Amino acid sequence: MVCHSRRDFLRGNLAPDETDQMRPPGARGDFASLCDRCRKCTEACPEGIIVQGRGQRPSLDFSKGACTFCGDCARACPSGALLVELVAEWPWRAEIRPSCLSLQGIACRACEDACETRAIRFRLMTAGRAVPELDPERCTGCGACAFTCPAGAVAFRRDLPAAVGARE
């Protein structure tokens, strides 16, 4: 759970920050107020990666697979919380955590093999080690690397501004 400030925490205001949840592609900036929790996006997702998150609103779970950005979830959304024209503006990008097996000296390149855009490469080091390097310009945030990582060492951060809420 994320608080907006230390003051909120000290006051006991532990309401979740809606902006830190990975919403389905096409989510508008005002997604939380528009989503009626109908689950149509969850049902429409061919990859089965849309789950009910905090507040019973949809969020992505890359432990179930990767996103193809097909837009089926946005097309299924009756409330307008997801828009097909915003799918390409997906604001999330992968980052490799220190728990990465390769960073621990254990040979693993599962994320590199899974990445279709070749955003993850391994730089050879001495003693036969290799360290992952992620190119944020190539990363689409699809989650294929996270799905295949045996150590759960791939996290996601918002790299682009959130979708504009007033789009029509």
N, C-alpha and C positions, 0 to 999 in steps of 0.2 A: 504494500500500500504506500502511496506517495502522498505526502502532505505538500501543500503549496509553500509553506514557510515554517520556520521554527516556531513562530508565534502560534500558528494553527496547531502544531503538535502539542505545545504546552497547554493550549486551551482544550485539548482533547478533540479537535476537529480533524478526524482521521478519514474524512471522505476521500475516496479514490480520485486521483487526477485522471480524468478521461483522456487527456492528451497523450498519456504514456502507454496506452493500449494500442496494439497493432490491429487496427481495424481492417476489414476486407478492402481490397483495391477499389477505388472509386468513392471512398468515404469523403463526404463533404466536411468542411470545418465545423459545421453545426450538427454533426452526425448524432451526438448524444440526445439532442432535443428532437430530432426527426425520426430516429429509429423507434418503431413500435414493437420490437421484439417478436415479430411474426415468424421468424426462423426460415423464411422463404430463401434467403441467401444461403443458409446452411444446407438446405435441401438441394439447392441448385448447383452447389460446388461439386464438380466432377472429381476433384482430388480428395474431397472429404476432410479438408483442413480447417474449415470454418467451424468453430465451436462457440458455445455460449460462455462469454467471459464475465467480468465484473458487471454487476447490474443486469445480468442476463442479456447483455447486448453482444452481438457477434464479435469475435476476435479470431486471429489466426493462430494455429498450433502447428508449427513446423516439425514437431515430433511425429506427425502423421503423414508428412509428405511435403512437396514443394508446390508453389503456386505457378500456374502457367499464364496468369494474367489474361485468361480467356474472356472475362467480363460477364460470365453467366450469373454470378452473384448480383452484379449491378443491374443486369436486365431483369432479374427476378424481384428486385426490391420495389414494392408498391408505394412506399412512403417518400421516395426521393432522397433517402439518406445516402444511398449509393448511386452514383451516376456513371454510366459507361464512358462518357467523355473524360472522366477524371482517372480512369484506370491507369493510364500512362504516367500519371503524376504521383506514382507510388513513392512516398517519402522515406522509406526505410532502407538502410544499408547494413550489411554484415560487418562484424568486427570479430577478430580472433582474440579469445581470452587467454590468459597465462596458463590455464589448465590444458591447453592444446598438447596432445601427446608428443608431437614433434618438438615442441619447445621444452619438453621434459626429457628429450633424448631418445624417445621411442619412435621407431620408423612408422609413420602413418601419413598417407596422402589422400585419404578418402574425400576430403573436401575438394581438393584439386580435381580429382577424377569426376566428381559430381557437377562441377561448375561448367555449364555449357558456354558461358561467355568468357571463360578463361580469366576471370577476375582474381583467382587465387593461384599463385605460383609459389614454388619453393626455391629458395636461394640456398645453394650448397655452402656448407661451412666446413671447417676443419673436422677431422675425425669422422667423416662420413655423415655428419648431421646435416639436416636441412631445416630451414625455418620458413614458415608461411609468410607471404607478403600479399596483401590484399589491395587491389587497384580499385579505389572507390568510383572511378570513372566508368569502369566496366561492370561493376556490381549492380545487378538489378534488384537485389533484395528478395529474390524468389524463394530462398530458404532451402534450396537443394543441398547446400553445404551443411546446414544445421541438421537436416534430416539424416544425413549419412555420418555425421561426426560421432564416433563411439564414445568420446569423452564429454559431449555436450559443451564443447568449448567455443561455440559460435553464438554470439549475441547480436542483437540488432539495435540500432540507434536511428533516431529520426535525423536524416541528413538534409532533407529539403523542407521548406516551409509546408505547414499543413495546408490541405486543400482549402480553397476559398469557400466560405459558407454561403455566400450570396449568389453562387452560380445558378443559372437556370438552364 
